[in-house]
Amino acid sequence: MSGGGNLPIGPGIWGFIAFFVLAVALWFLVRNMNNRLRRMAYRDRDRAEQFVADADGTTGGRATDGAPETDAAGEAPMRDHDDDPHPNGEAPRP
């Protein structure tokens, strides 16, 4: 029963290379997933802003300086909810 003697048992260089390739592939996949999730979050935020803008009756987009919109005569346009004391649709609390 004098076996093979001093034979190396282990993954060797090819095991290291395979593990390294898998680690690099995982790194690229996680990086790509983070980019897609970030892009999706931006799209959701823009879609929510557009929904709010459509509900308010504005033209949409982001406010640049907080100044009210004006028409050609320099006056603020009238909106349907300008005379509503509760523009968000809530009734006053007692």
Secondary structure by P-SEA (a helix, b strand, c coil): ccccccccccccaaaaaaaaaaaaaaaaaaaaaaaaaaaaaaaaaaaaaaaaaaaaccccccccccccccccccbbbbcccccccccccccccc
